[in-house]
């Protein structure tokens, strides 16, 4: 498969390099990023085609470029929680919250941001698209070249990790841990 994939890539994708570069230059405001963007388009095209070689390669390549640019724009609009000195600017804490509630809420937001950053890249992308952008599972799967089942698994894994990072072990886990510890204690007596 690798030889046929390489041949397809050279014959069907690289022939669009000049048009792709022109498109990226027109659509992206930062000229210094064009080379990296083009390489990212190529990497995504190759990775996706390893699963299934598409017909209509030009359309396929430009769709990847468009999605990449949209992803980059979204990432630029994300507010880094630690960079916001005033939690009011985030507009997520109730106005009537007291100082302790505000401090606690802000700390939870920072924990959530750190936990999100710590997720594996693909898992983070899936969680962001499903839970923040509220995209349908089918659309997330199509955009990322995943099966819907994989999207579902990434969401479950990511949400579990985020919950644990922000709230610690769940009460059920603590109860089970206590029962196990008690059982171990019985065996030693």
C-alpha positions, 0 to 999 in steps of 0.5 A: 500500500505504501508504494501506491500511496506514495505514487498517488501522493506524488502524482495527484497531490503534489501537482496542486502545490502552486495552486495550494500555495496561492490559496493559502497566501490569499486566505492566511494573513501571516505569510511566514506560516504558509510553508508550515500550513502547506506541510500540514495539509500534505501530512493530513492528506497523506494520513487520511489517504492511508485509510482511503484514497479519495477520488477528486484529489484537488477538492480533497486537498483544498477541503483539508486546507480550508479545515486547517485554516478554520482550526487555526483561526479557532485556536487564535480566538481561544482565551488562555485562562491564565492570561485574563487578569480579571475573571469578569472578562471570562463572563463565566462566574455569577455576578453575585458570587462572593470573593471566595466563590470567585477565587474557587471558580477561577482556580477550577478554570485554571485546573480545567485549562491545565487538564485540557492542555494535558490531554493527548492531542487527538483527544483534546481536539475531539473534546474541544469540538464536541463539548466547546464547539458543540459539533455533532459526533458525525461532523467531528469524525469527518473532520478528523478522519476518525470513526464515530466510535473513536470520537465517542471513546475520545470524548469519554476518555477526555471527560473522565480525565478532565473531571478527575483533574478538576474534582479529583477522584469521584466519591465512588472511587473513594468508597471503593478505595476505602473498602479495599483498604479495609479488606487489606487491613482485615487480611493482616490481622 
